[in-house]
Amino acid sequence: MIRLLLFFVVCQAVTQKPEETPSITASQGMVVRWPGNCKRCSLEDKAWNPVNGTCYYPIDMEKKTGTYSISRRTTGGKLETARLIVTEKPCVHNDIKNFKKLEYVNVSAKNLARHRREMDVLNPFLAAKLEERPNVFDLPVGKPANSLPPGKGFGECRTFNGQASDRHTGTDYGISAGKEVLSVGNGKVVLAANHFFSGNSVYIDHGNGLLTEYFHLQSIAVKPNQTVTKGQVIGRVGETGRTTGPHLHFGARWHGQIINPGYLLMDPSDMPQVK
């Protein structure tokens, strides 16, 4: 009788299926979410706070493909893990022909030196641990302009007159010159300046690792260290810098990852979800 009972227990242990690890597959530049009563979220060696109880995982546009471990800690103290499978998003090549601003094609040594100086000022802001500041935004964020048309161009590999090359880090919106540009959320202006390639540019820190970028402005209406609110006018659409015409370049970096900013504008329930 004891042998039969032991055999039954062993069979149960062998045939019982282990609980499957949740997973999500997404391509470079996307944002995925893991809803629940979350207290802390992490990917590799980085950790940050959730937004309204949901963990969001931004994937850089050039993140190495493969499988990564993500985790979350619930408000009850439970640590849960899942697999994030990153796939490649092929770079669409776009050669902009008959580009008239030739100083941006054959860049002079003077302008190249200017660009390097500008990057020396900008890079510390891009590398800063913005997640240390409290979260002051909700998702979806507000629109960067009223009557926002469909955006295009995120992640494109661009060449100009078949020469100068560029990986486009934001989304372009075809808006007429002079139209108001709005902050997509509450935050703090970390930089507002004229740069060689991006023209009149504004960078806003929204806390919890989110930095938004607004390029090629005709004019700037804010100053560094200024606190702004969601929907506040921060400038007007223009065509300064390397452009083919008036438009708004809207970009986003979240926890240091360059992402398609369209994910910040969509209903979170439409984002890919860990299951």
PyRosetta script that sets phi, psi and omega in degrees:
from pyrosetta import init, pose_from_sequence

init()
pose = pose_from_sequence("MIRLLLFFVVCQAVTQKPEETPSITASQGMVVRWPGNCKRCSLEDKAWNPVNGTCYYPIDMEKKTGTYSISRRTTGGKLETARLIVTEKPCVHNDIKNFKKLEYVNVSAKNLARHRREMDVLNPFLAAKLEERPNVFDLPVGKPANSLPPGKGFGECRTFNGQASDRHTGTDYGISAGKEVLSVGNGKVVLAANHFFSGNSVYIDHGNGLLTEYFHLQSIAVKPNQTVTKGQVIGRVGETGRTTGPHLHFGARWHGQIINPGYLLMDPSDMPQVK")
pose.set_psi(1, -43.2)
pose.set_omega(1, 179.6)
pose.set_phi(2, -64.3)
pose.set_psi(2, -40.0)
pose.set_omega(2, 178.3)
pose.set_phi(3, -62.7)
pose.set_psi(3, -41.8)
pose.set_omega(3, 179.8)
pose.set_phi(4, -63.7)
pose.set_psi(4, -42.0)
pose.set_omega(4, 180.0)
pose.set_phi(5, -65.2)
pose.set_psi(5, -42.2)
pose.set_omega(5, 178.9)
pose.set_phi(6, -62.6)
pose.set_psi(6, -41.4)
pose.set_omega(6, 178.3)
pose.set_phi(7, -61.7)
pose.set_psi(7, -40.3)
pose.set_omega(7, -178.9)
pose.set_phi(8, -65.3)
pose.set_psi(8, -41.3)
pose.set_omega(8, 179.8)
pose.set_phi(9, -66.5)
pose.set_psi(9, -42.9)
pose.set_omega(9, 179.6)
pose.set_phi(10, -62.9)
pose.set_psi(10, -42.6)
pose.set_omega(10, 178.8)
pose.set_phi(11, -61.5)
pose.set_psi(11, -40.0)
pose.set_omega(11, 178.3)
pose.set_phi(12, -61.2)
pose.set_psi(12, -43.4)
pose.set_omega(12, -178.0)
pose.set_phi(13, -64.9)
pose.set_psi(13, -35.6)
pose.set_omega(13, -177.9)
pose.set_phi(14, -75.1)
pose.set_psi(14, -39.4)
pose.set_omega(14, -173.8)
pose.set_phi(15, -87.8)
pose.set_psi(15, -12.4)
pose.set_omega(15, -178.9)
pose.set_phi(16, -69.7)
pose.set_psi(16, 130.7)
pose.set_omega(16, -178.3)
pose.set_phi(17, -85.8)
pose.set_psi(17, 132.0)
pose.set_omega(17, 177.6)
pose.set_phi(18, -68.5)
pose.set_psi(18, 152.4)
pose.set_omega(18, 179.2)
pose.set_phi(19, -64.7)
pose.set_psi(19, 130.7)
pose.set_omega(19, -177.8)
pose.set_phi(20, -72.2)
pose.set_psi(20, 142.4)
pose.set_omega(20, 177.6)
pose.set_phi(21, -78.2)
pose.set_psi(21, 128.1)
pose.set_omega(21, 177.6)
pose.set_phi(22, -59.3)
pose.set_psi(22, 151.4)
pose.set_omega(22, 180.0)
pose.set_phi(23, -150.2)
pose.set_psi(23, 164.0)
pose.set_omega(23, 177.0)
pose.set_phi(24, -150.1)
pose.set_psi(24, 137.8)
pose.set_omega(24, 176.6)
pose.set_phi(25, -111.3)
pose.set_psi(25, 129.6)
pose.set_omega(25, -178.5)
pose.set_phi(26, -150.0)
pose.set_psi(26, 156.1)
pose.set_omega(26, -178.6)
pose.set_phi(27, -97.0)
pose.set_psi(27, 167.3)
pose.set_omega(27, -179.2)
pose.set_phi(28, -55.4)
pose.set_psi(28, 137.5)
pose.set_omega(28, 178.3)
pose.set_phi(29, 91.4)
pose.set_psi(29, -6.6)
pose.set_omega(29, -177.4)
pose.set_phi(30, -89.5)
pose.set_psi(30, 172.7)
pose.set_omega(30, 171.7)
pose.set_phi(31, -127.9)
pose.set_psi(31, 131.8)
pose.set_omega(31, 176.5)
pose.set_phi(32, -117.0)
pose.set_psi(32, 160.2)
pose.set_omega(32, -177.2)
pose.set_phi(33, -130.9)
pose.set_psi(33, 157.1)
pose.set_omega(33, 177.9)
pose.set_phi(34, -135.0)
pose.set_psi(34, 90.4)
pose.set_omega(34, -174.6)
pose.set_phi(35, -73.1)
pose.set_psi(35, 155.2)
pose.set_omega(35, 179.1)
pose.set_phi(36, 150.2)
pose.set_psi(36, -174.1)
pose.set_omega(36, 178.8)
pose.set_phi(37, -85.4)
pose.set_psi(37, 74.3)
pose.set_omega(37, -173.6)
pose.set_phi(38, -91.7)
pose.set_psi(38, 145.0)
pose.set_omega(38, 177.3)
pose.set_phi(39, -113.3)
pose.set_psi(39, -30.9)
pose.set_omega(39, -178.5)
pose.set_phi(40, -153.0)
pose.set_psi(40, 142.9)
pose.set_omega(40, -178.1)
pose.set_phi(41, -124.5)
pose.set_psi(41, 149.9)
pose.set_omega(41, 178.7)
pose.set_phi(42, -150.6)
pose.set_psi(42, 150.8)
pose.set_omega(42, 174.9)
pose.set_phi(43, -141.5)
pose.set_psi(43, 118.7)
pose.set_omega(43, -174.6)
pose.set_phi(44, 55.6)
pose.set_psi(44, -122.9)
pose.set_omega(44, -176.0)
pose.set_phi(45, -97.9)
pose.set_psi(45, 10.4)
pose.set_omega(45, 179.7)
pose.set_phi(46, -108.3)
pose.set_psi(46, 144.4)
pose.set_omega(46, 178.3)
pose.set_phi(47, -138.7)
pose.set_psi(47, 148.5)
pose.set_omega(47, -178.5)
pose.set_phi(48, -154.5)
pose.set_psi(48, 174.2)
pose.set_omega(48, -179.4)
pose.set_phi(49, -86.8)
pose.set_psi(49, 152.1)
pose.set_omega(49, 176.5)
pose.set_phi(50, -74.3)
pose.set_psi(50, 171.7)
pose.set_omega(50, 173.3)
pose.set_phi(51, -112.8)
pose.set_psi(51, 113.4)
pose.set_omega(51, -178.0)
pose.set_phi(52, 52.1)
pose.set_psi(52, 43.3)
pose.set_omega(52, 175.0)
pose.set_phi(53, 82.5)
pose.set_psi(53, 0.4)
pose.set_omega(53, -179.6)
pose.set_phi(54, -112.3)
pose.set_psi(54, 136.4)
pose.set_omega(54, 175.0)
pose.set_phi(55, -86.5)
pose.set_psi(55, 131.6)
pose.set_omega(55, 176.2)
pose.set_phi(56, -117.4)
pose.set_psi(56, 137.8)
pose.set_omega(56, -177.7)
pose.set_phi(57, -122.9)
pose.set_psi(57, 99.7)
pose.set_omega(57, 177.2)
pose.set_phi(58, -76.5)
pose.set_psi(58, 142.2)
pose.set_omega(58, -177.9)
pose.set_phi(59, -117.8)
pose.set_psi(59, 119.0)
pose.set_omega(59, -176.8)
pose.set_phi(60, -59.7)
pose.set_psi(60, 147.7)
pose.set_omega(60, -177.7)
pose.set_phi(61, -63.4)
pose.set_psi(61, -18.2)
pose.set_omega(61, 178.7)
pose.set_phi(62, -122.9)
pose.set_psi(62, 21.8)
pose.set_omega(62, -179.9)
pose.set_phi(63, -63.1)
pose.set_psi(63, 138.9)
pose.set_omega(63, -179.7)
pose.set_phi(64, -61.6)
pose.set_psi(64, 133.2)
pose.set_omega(64, 180.0)
pose.set_phi(65, -68.6)
pose.set_psi(65, 152.9)
pose.set_omega(65, -179.2)
pose.set_phi(66, 145.0)
pose.set_psi(66, -169.4)
pose.set_omega(66, -178.0)
pose.set_phi(67, -107.6)
pose.set_psi(67, 130.5)
pose.set_omega(67, -178.4)
pose.set_phi(68, -123.6)
pose.set_psi(68, 153.9)
pose.set_omega(68, 176.6)
pose.set_phi(69, -97.0)
pose.set_psi(69, 126.4)
pose.set_omega(69, 174.1)
pose.set_phi(70, -116.9)
pose.set_psi(70, 156.7)
pose.set_omega(70, -179.7)
pose.set_phi(71, -146.5)
pose.set_psi(71, 165.5)
pose.set_omega(71, 174.3)
pose.set_phi(72, -147.7)
pose.set_psi(72, 148.5)
pose.set_omega(72, 174.2)
pose.set_phi(73, -113.2)
pose.set_psi(73, 126.0)
pose.set_omega(73, -177.0)
pose.set_phi(74, -79.0)
pose.set_psi(74, 166.3)
pose.set_omega(74, 178.7)
pose.set_phi(75, -63.1)
pose.set_psi(75, -21.1)
pose.set_omega(75, 177.0)
pose.set_phi(76, -83.4)
pose.set_psi(76, -2.1)
pose.set_omega(76, 177.8)
pose.set_phi(77, 94.7)
pose.set_psi(77, 0.3)
pose.set_omega(77, -178.2)
pose.set_phi(78, -79.1)
pose.set_psi(78, 134.6)
pose.set_omega(78, 177.4)
pose.set_phi(79, -98.9)
pose.set_psi(79, 124.1)
pose.set_omega(79, -179.2)
pose.set_phi(80, -122.4)
pose.set_psi(80, 144.6)
pose.set_omega(80, -179.3)
pose.set_phi(81, -123.9)
pose.set_psi(81, 158.3)
pose.set_omega(81, 178.6)
pose.set_phi(82, -152.2)
pose.set_psi(82, 168.9)
pose.set_omega(82, 178.1)
pose.set_phi(83, -104.0)
pose.set_psi(83, 132.7)
pose.set_omega(83, 172.7)
pose.set_phi(84, -110.7)
pose.set_psi(84, 116.1)
pose.set_omega(84, -178.7)
pose.set_phi(85, -103.7)
pose.set_psi(85, 111.7)
pose.set_omega(85, -176.9)
pose.set_phi(86, -95.6)
pose.set_psi(86, 126.1)
pose.set_omega(86, 178.4)
pose.set_phi(87, -110.8)
pose.set_psi(87, 162.4)
pose.set_omega(87, -177.5)
pose.set_phi(88, -78.3)
pose.set_psi(88, 138.7)
pose.set_omega(88, 169.0)
pose.set_phi(89, -108.4)
pose.set_psi(89, 104.2)
pose.set_omega(89, -175.6)
pose.set_phi(90, -55.1)
pose.set_psi(90, 141.7)
pose.set_omega(90, -179.2)
pose.set_phi(91, -80.1)
pose.set_psi(91, 119.1)
pose.set_omega(91, 178.7)
pose.set_phi(92, -79.0)
pose.set_psi(92, 125.7)
pose.set_omega(92, -178.6)
pose.set_phi(93, -88.3)
pose.set_psi(93, 133.6)
pose.set_omega(93, -178.9)
pose.set_phi(94, -136.8)
pose.set_psi(94, 110.0)
pose.set_omega(94, 177.2)
pose.set_phi(95, -94.3)
pose.set_psi(95, 114.9)
pose.set_omega(95, 179.6)
pose.set_phi(96, -86.8)
pose.set_psi(96, 108.6)
pose.set_omega(96, -174.6)
pose.set_phi(97, -90.5)
pose.set_psi(97, 159.3)
pose.set_omega(97, 178.5)
pose.set_phi(98, 53.9)
pose.set_psi(98, 37.9)
pose.set_omega(98, 179.2)
pose.set_phi(99, -72.5)
pose.set_psi(99, 124.6)
pose.set_omega(99, -168.6)
pose.set_phi(100, -89.0)
pose.set_psi(100, -22.8)
pose.set_omega(100, -179.3)
pose.set_phi(101, -83.6)
pose.set_psi(101, 79.6)
pose.set_omega(101, -171.1)
pose.set_phi(102, -65.7)
pose.set_psi(102, -20.3)
pose.set_omega(102, 178.9)
pose.set_phi(103, -66.7)
pose.set_psi(103, -14.6)
pose.set_omega(103, 177.7)
pose.set_phi(104, -98.1)
pose.set_psi(104, -2.4)
pose.set_omega(104, 176.6)
pose.set_phi(105, -98.1)
pose.set_psi(105, -58.1)
pose.set_omega(105, 174.8)
pose.set_phi(106, -101.0)
pose.set_psi(106, 85.2)
pose.set_omega(106, -173.5)
pose.set_phi(107, -73.7)
pose.set_psi(107, 127.1)
pose.set_omega(107, -178.8)
pose.set_phi(108, -72.2)
pose.set_psi(108, 161.3)
pose.set_omega(108, 177.9)
pose.set_phi(109, -60.8)
pose.set_psi(109, -34.9)
pose.set_omega(109, 179.6)
pose.set_phi(110, -65.4)
pose.set_psi(110, -46.4)
pose.set_omega(110, -179.6)
pose.set_phi(111, -70.8)
pose.set_psi(111, -33.1)
pose.set_omega(111, 176.7)
pose.set_phi(112, -65.7)
pose.set_psi(112, -39.8)
pose.set_omega(112, 177.3)
pose.set_phi(113, -65.8)
pose.set_psi(113, -38.3)
pose.set_omega(113, 176.2)
pose.set_phi(114, -60.9)
pose.set_psi(114, -45.6)
pose.set_omega(114, 179.3)
pose.set_phi(115, -59.1)
pose.set_psi(115, -41.7)
pose.set_omega(115, -179.3)
pose.set_phi(116, -65.1)
pose.set_psi(116, -38.8)
pose.set_omega(116, 177.4)
pose.set_phi(117, -64.8)
pose.set_psi(117, -40.2)
pose.set_omega(117, 178.6)
pose.set_phi(118, -64.0)
pose.set_psi(118, -40.0)
pose.set_omega(118, 178.6)
pose.set_phi(119, -68.4)
pose.set_psi(119, -31.6)
pose.set_omega(119, 176.6)
pose.set_phi(120, -62.9)
pose.set_psi(120, -33.1)
pose.set_omega(120, 177.4)
pose.set_phi(121, -78.4)
pose.set_psi(121, -40.6)
pose.set_omega(121, -174.5)
pose.set_phi(122, -74.9)
pose.set_psi(122, -40.5)
pose.set_omega(122, -172.3)
pose.set_phi(123, -55.1)
pose.set_psi(123, -40.2)
pose.set_omega(123, 177.6)
pose.set_phi(124, -59.8)
pose.set_psi(124, -33.1)
pose.set_omega(124, 177.1)
pose.set_phi(125, -69.9)
pose.set_psi(125, -38.6)
pose.set_omega(125, -179.5)
pose.set_phi(126, -70.2)
pose.set_psi(126, -28.9)
pose.set_omega(126, -178.3)
pose.set_phi(127, -91.4)
pose.set_psi(127, -7.1)
pose.set_omega(127, -176.8)
pose.set_phi(128, -65.6)
pose.set_psi(128, 150.3)
pose.set_omega(128, 178.3)
pose.set_phi(129, -83.4)
pose.set_psi(129, 79.0)
pose.set_omega(129, -174.7)
pose.set_phi(130, -68.1)
pose.set_psi(130, -18.8)
pose.set_omega(130, -179.6)
pose.set_phi(131, -67.8)
pose.set_psi(131, -12.7)
pose.set_omega(131, 178.6)
pose.set_phi(132, -73.4)
pose.set_psi(132, -19.7)
pose.set_omega(132, 175.9)
pose.set_phi(133, -83.7)
pose.set_psi(133, 144.4)
pose.set_omega(133, -178.9)
pose.set_phi(134, -59.9)
pose.set_psi(134, 149.7)
pose.set_omega(134, 177.5)
pose.set_phi(135, -70.9)
pose.set_psi(135, 125.8)
pose.set_omega(135, 179.1)
pose.set_phi(136, -124.3)
pose.set_psi(136, 23.0)
pose.set_omega(136, 179.6)
pose.set_phi(137, -133.4)
pose.set_psi(137, 160.2)
pose.set_omega(137, 174.0)
pose.set_phi(138, -120.6)
pose.set_psi(138, 163.6)
pose.set_omega(138, 175.8)
pose.set_phi(139, -114.4)
pose.set_psi(139, 138.7)
pose.set_omega(139, -1.8)
pose.set_phi(140, -71.2)
pose.set_psi(140, 155.7)
pose.set_omega(140, 175.2)
pose.set_phi(141, -77.7)
pose.set_psi(141, 172.3)
pose.set_omega(141, 177.3)
pose.set_phi(142, -75.6)
pose.set_psi(142, 168.6)
pose.set_omega(142, 178.5)
pose.set_phi(143, -77.4)
pose.set_psi(143, 144.3)
pose.set_omega(143, 178.7)
pose.set_phi(144, -76.0)
pose.set_psi(144, -4.2)
pose.set_omega(144, 176.2)
pose.set_phi(145, -161.5)
pose.set_psi(145, 151.6)
pose.set_omega(145, 175.9)
pose.set_phi(146, -71.8)
pose.set_psi(146, 150.6)
pose.set_omega(146, -179.4)
pose.set_phi(147, 52.3)
pose.set_psi(147, 54.3)
pose.set_omega(147, -176.4)
pose.set_phi(148, -71.3)
pose.set_psi(148, 121.0)
pose.set_omega(148, 178.0)
pose.set_phi(149, -78.2)
pose.set_psi(149, 171.2)
pose.set_omega(149, 176.1)
pose.set_phi(150, -58.8)
pose.set_psi(150, 141.0)
pose.set_omega(150, 179.6)
pose.set_phi(151, -94.2)
pose.set_psi(151, 165.0)
pose.set_omega(151, 179.3)
pose.set_phi(152, -155.2)
pose.set_psi(152, 164.1)
pose.set_omega(152, 168.9)
pose.set_phi(153, 95.3)
pose.set_psi(153, -2.2)
pose.set_omega(153, -177.8)
pose.set_phi(154, -63.7)
pose.set_psi(154, 130.7)
pose.set_omega(154, 175.7)
pose.set_phi(155, 78.4)
pose.set_psi(155, 1.6)
pose.set_omega(155, -179.7)
pose.set_phi(156, -62.1)
pose.set_psi(156, 146.9)
pose.set_omega(156, 169.8)
pose.set_phi(157, -97.5)
pose.set_psi(157, 105.8)
pose.set_omega(157, -172.1)
pose.set_phi(158, -105.5)
pose.set_psi(158, 145.9)
pose.set_omega(158, 168.5)
pose.set_phi(159, -126.9)
pose.set_psi(159, 154.8)
pose.set_omega(159, -178.3)
pose.set_phi(160, -120.6)
pose.set_psi(160, 117.1)
pose.set_omega(160, -175.5)
pose.set_phi(161, 55.2)
pose.set_psi(161, 32.2)
pose.set_omega(161, 177.6)
pose.set_phi(162, 72.7)
pose.set_psi(162, 11.6)
pose.set_omega(162, -174.9)
pose.set_phi(163, -120.7)
pose.set_psi(163, -90.8)
pose.set_omega(163, -174.9)
pose.set_phi(164, -56.9)
pose.set_psi(164, 136.8)
pose.set_omega(164, -177.5)
pose.set_phi(165, -114.0)
pose.set_psi(165, 155.2)
pose.set_omega(165, -177.0)
pose.set_phi(166, -159.0)
pose.set_psi(166, 137.4)
pose.set_omega(166, 172.1)
pose.set_phi(167, -97.3)
pose.set_psi(167, 116.4)
pose.set_omega(167, -172.5)
pose.set_phi(168, -78.6)
pose.set_psi(168, 119.3)
pose.set_omega(168, -171.9)
pose.set_phi(169, -94.6)
pose.set_psi(169, -2.8)
pose.set_omega(169, -178.7)
pose.set_phi(170, -133.0)
pose.set_psi(170, -168.9)
pose.set_omega(170, 177.7)
pose.set_phi(171, -115.2)
pose.set_psi(171, 136.0)
pose.set_omega(171, -179.5)
pose.set_phi(172, -97.4)
pose.set_psi(172, 134.5)
pose.set_omega(172, 177.4)
pose.set_phi(173, -119.8)
pose.set_psi(173, 122.5)
pose.set_omega(173, -178.6)
pose.set_phi(174, -75.0)
pose.set_psi(174, 90.4)
pose.set_omega(174, -178.6)
pose.set_phi(175, -121.8)
pose.set_psi(175, 142.7)
pose.set_omega(175, -176.9)
pose.set_phi(176, -65.1)
pose.set_psi(176, 148.9)
pose.set_omega(176, 178.5)
pose.set_phi(177, -59.3)
pose.set_psi(177, 140.6)
pose.set_omega(177, 177.4)
pose.set_phi(178, 92.7)
pose.set_psi(178, -12.4)
pose.set_omega(178, 178.5)
pose.set_phi(179, -69.1)
pose.set_psi(179, 149.8)
pose.set_omega(179, -177.2)
pose.set_phi(180, -70.6)
pose.set_psi(180, 138.9)
pose.set_omega(180, 173.2)
pose.set_phi(181, -107.7)
pose.set_psi(181, 134.0)
pose.set_omega(181, -171.4)
pose.set_phi(182, -116.1)
pose.set_psi(182, 146.2)
pose.set_omega(182, 171.7)
pose.set_phi(183, -70.6)
pose.set_psi(183, 133.6)
pose.set_omega(183, -176.2)
pose.set_phi(184, -78.3)
pose.set_psi(184, -8.3)
pose.set_omega(184, 179.5)
pose.set_phi(185, -168.4)
pose.set_psi(185, 172.5)
pose.set_omega(185, 173.8)
pose.set_phi(186, -61.9)
pose.set_psi(186, 149.1)
pose.set_omega(186, 179.3)
pose.set_phi(187, 173.0)
pose.set_psi(187, -165.0)
pose.set_omega(187, -178.1)
pose.set_phi(188, -132.0)
pose.set_psi(188, 131.0)
pose.set_omega(188, 177.6)
pose.set_phi(189, -71.7)
pose.set_psi(189, 119.3)
pose.set_omega(189, 179.2)
pose.set_phi(190, -95.8)
pose.set_psi(190, -24.8)
pose.set_omega(190, 179.3)
pose.set_phi(191, -157.0)
pose.set_psi(191, 136.2)
pose.set_omega(191, 175.1)
pose.set_phi(192, -143.6)
pose.set_psi(192, 109.5)
pose.set_omega(192, -172.3)
pose.set_phi(193, -160.6)
pose.set_psi(193, 166.4)
pose.set_omega(193, 173.5)
pose.set_phi(194, -94.1)
pose.set_psi(194, 123.1)
pose.set_omega(194, 179.3)
pose.set_phi(195, -116.4)
pose.set_psi(195, 154.7)
pose.set_omega(195, -175.0)
pose.set_phi(196, -59.4)
pose.set_psi(196, -54.6)
pose.set_omega(196, -175.2)
pose.set_phi(197, -81.8)
pose.set_psi(197, -43.2)
pose.set_omega(197, -174.3)
pose.set_phi(198, -92.0)
pose.set_psi(198, -1.4)
pose.set_omega(198, 178.6)
pose.set_phi(199, 66.4)
pose.set_psi(199, -151.1)
pose.set_omega(199, 176.8)
pose.set_phi(200, -66.0)
pose.set_psi(200, 119.7)
pose.set_omega(200, -169.7)
pose.set_phi(201, -130.6)
pose.set_psi(201, 145.0)
pose.set_omega(201, 176.7)
pose.set_phi(202, -130.2)
pose.set_psi(202, 133.9)
pose.set_omega(202, 176.9)
pose.set_phi(203, -120.6)
pose.set_psi(203, 129.0)
pose.set_omega(203, -177.4)
pose.set_phi(204, -123.3)
pose.set_psi(204, 129.6)
pose.set_omega(204, 176.7)
pose.set_phi(205, -94.6)
pose.set_psi(205, 120.1)
pose.set_omega(205, -178.6)
pose.set_phi(206, -102.7)
pose.set_psi(206, 8.7)
pose.set_omega(206, -177.5)
pose.set_phi(207, 81.3)
pose.set_psi(207, 167.3)
pose.set_omega(207, 179.9)
pose.set_phi(208, 49.5)
pose.set_psi(208, 37.7)
pose.set_omega(208, 172.4)
pose.set_phi(209, 82.5)
pose.set_psi(209, 2.9)
pose.set_omega(209, -175.7)
pose.set_phi(210, -98.1)
pose.set_psi(210, 123.1)
pose.set_omega(210, 176.5)
pose.set_phi(211, -123.4)
pose.set_psi(211, 127.0)
pose.set_omega(211, 177.3)
pose.set_phi(212, -111.4)
pose.set_psi(212, 151.8)
pose.set_omega(212, -172.9)
pose.set_phi(213, -129.1)
pose.set_psi(213, 139.9)
pose.set_omega(213, -178.9)
pose.set_phi(214, -133.6)
pose.set_psi(214, 114.6)
pose.set_omega(214, -172.1)
pose.set_phi(215, -116.2)
pose.set_psi(215, 165.0)
pose.set_omega(215, 172.5)
pose.set_phi(216, 66.3)
pose.set_psi(216, 27.0)
pose.set_omega(216, -176.6)
pose.set_phi(217, -68.9)
pose.set_psi(217, 147.9)
pose.set_omega(217, 174.5)
pose.set_phi(218, -71.4)
pose.set_psi(218, -39.8)
pose.set_omega(218, 179.1)
pose.set_phi(219, -149.8)
pose.set_psi(219, 157.8)
pose.set_omega(219, 179.9)
pose.set_phi(220, -114.9)
pose.set_psi(220, 133.9)
pose.set_omega(220, -176.2)
pose.set_phi(221, -110.7)
pose.set_psi(221, 7.2)
pose.set_omega(221, -178.9)
pose.set_phi(222, -131.3)
pose.set_psi(222, 167.6)
pose.set_omega(222, -179.9)
pose.set_phi(223, -126.1)
pose.set_psi(223, 157.1)
pose.set_omega(223, 176.6)
pose.set_phi(224, -54.9)
pose.set_psi(224, 142.6)
pose.set_omega(224, -179.6)
pose.set_phi(225, 74.0)
pose.set_psi(225, 2.4)
pose.set_omega(225, 177.9)
pose.set_phi(226, -78.3)
pose.set_psi(226, 137.5)
pose.set_omega(226, 175.3)
pose.set_phi(227, -84.2)
pose.set_psi(227, 132.8)
pose.set_omega(227, 179.9)
pose.set_phi(228, -123.5)
pose.set_psi(228, 160.3)
pose.set_omega(228, 179.3)
pose.set_phi(229, -115.8)
pose.set_psi(229, 160.3)
pose.set_omega(229, 179.3)
pose.set_phi(230, -58.0)
pose.set_psi(230, 127.7)
pose.set_omega(230, 179.5)
pose.set_phi(231, 88.2)
pose.set_psi(231, -1.2)
pose.set_omega(231, -179.8)
pose.set_phi(232, -73.1)
pose.set_psi(232, 141.0)
pose.set_omega(232, 177.7)
pose.set_phi(233, -71.0)
pose.set_psi(233, 124.8)
pose.set_omega(233, 179.7)
pose.set_phi(234, -114.7)
pose.set_psi(234, -6.2)
pose.set_omega(234, 179.3)
pose.set_phi(235, 171.3)
pose.set_psi(235, -169.1)
pose.set_omega(235, 178.4)
pose.set_phi(236, -133.1)
pose.set_psi(236, 148.2)
pose.set_omega(236, -176.9)
pose.set_phi(237, -61.7)
pose.set_psi(237, 138.8)
pose.set_omega(237, 177.9)
pose.set_phi(238, -149.1)
pose.set_psi(238, -156.7)
pose.set_omega(238, 179.7)
pose.set_phi(239, -142.6)
pose.set_psi(239, 33.9)
pose.set_omega(239, 178.3)
pose.set_phi(240, -74.5)
pose.set_psi(240, 152.5)
pose.set_omega(240, -179.2)
pose.set_phi(241, 82.6)
pose.set_psi(241, -157.4)
pose.set_omega(241, -177.1)
pose.set_phi(242, -82.5)
pose.set_psi(242, 93.7)
pose.set_omega(242, -178.1)
pose.set_phi(243, -139.6)
pose.set_psi(243, 160.4)
pose.set_omega(243, 173.6)
pose.set_phi(244, -100.8)
pose.set_psi(244, -6.1)
pose.set_omega(244, -178.5)
pose.set_phi(245, 168.5)
pose.set_psi(245, 178.1)
pose.set_omega(245, -177.9)
pose.set_phi(246, -64.1)
pose.set_psi(246, 133.6)
pose.set_omega(246, 174.5)
pose.set_phi(247, -173.5)
pose.set_psi(247, 167.3)
pose.set_omega(247, 175.3)
pose.set_phi(248, -108.2)
pose.set_psi(248, 124.4)
pose.set_omega(248, 170.8)
pose.set_phi(249, -94.7)
pose.set_psi(249, 116.9)
pose.set_omega(249, 178.6)
pose.set_phi(250, -114.6)
pose.set_psi(250, 123.6)
pose.set_omega(250, -178.6)
pose.set_phi(251, -128.8)
pose.set_psi(251, 164.8)
pose.set_omega(251, -179.7)
pose.set_phi(252, -148.6)
pose.set_psi(252, 139.9)
pose.set_omega(252, 171.9)
pose.set_phi(253, -125.8)
pose.set_psi(253, 125.6)
pose.set_omega(253, -178.9)
pose.set_phi(254, -125.8)
pose.set_psi(254, 120.1)
pose.set_omega(254, -174.1)
pose.set_phi(255, 52.8)
pose.set_psi(255, 39.6)
pose.set_omega(255, 177.5)
pose.set_phi(256, 80.8)
pose.set_psi(256, 1.1)
pose.set_omega(256, -177.7)
pose.set_phi(257, -101.0)
pose.set_psi(257, 128.8)
pose.set_omega(257, 176.6)
pose.set_phi(258, -79.6)
pose.set_psi(258, 117.4)
pose.set_omega(258, -175.1)
pose.set_phi(259, -122.5)
pose.set_psi(259, 162.4)
pose.set_omega(259, 171.1)
pose.set_phi(260, -67.9)
pose.set_psi(260, 114.5)
pose.set_omega(260, -175.4)
pose.set_phi(261, -65.1)
pose.set_psi(261, -14.0)
pose.set_omega(261, 178.1)
pose.set_phi(262, -59.9)
pose.set_psi(262, -26.6)
pose.set_omega(262, 179.3)
pose.set_phi(263, -68.6)
pose.set_psi(263, -25.8)
pose.set_omega(263, 177.7)
pose.set_phi(264, -76.1)
pose.set_psi(264, -22.0)
pose.set_omega(264, -177.0)
pose.set_phi(265, -90.8)
pose.set_psi(265, -14.7)
pose.set_omega(265, -176.1)
pose.set_phi(266, -87.8)
pose.set_psi(266, 161.3)
pose.set_omega(266, 173.5)
pose.set_phi(267, -62.6)
pose.set_psi(267, 126.9)
pose.set_omega(267, -177.5)
pose.set_phi(268, -53.6)
pose.set_psi(268, -30.2)
pose.set_omega(268, -179.0)
pose.set_phi(269, -66.4)
pose.set_psi(269, -15.9)
pose.set_omega(269, 178.3)
pose.set_phi(270, -89.0)
pose.set_psi(270, -6.6)
pose.set_omega(270, 177.1)
pose.set_phi(271, -74.5)
pose.set_psi(271, 153.0)
pose.set_omega(271, 172.6)
pose.set_phi(272, -57.5)
pose.set_psi(272, 140.1)
pose.set_omega(272, -172.6)
pose.set_phi(273, -125.0)
pose.set_psi(273, 139.2)
pose.set_omega(273, 176.1)
pose.set_phi(274, -66.4)
pose.set_psi(274, 131.0)
pose.set_omega(274, 179.9)
pose.set_phi(275, -134.6)
pose.dump_pdb("model.pdb")
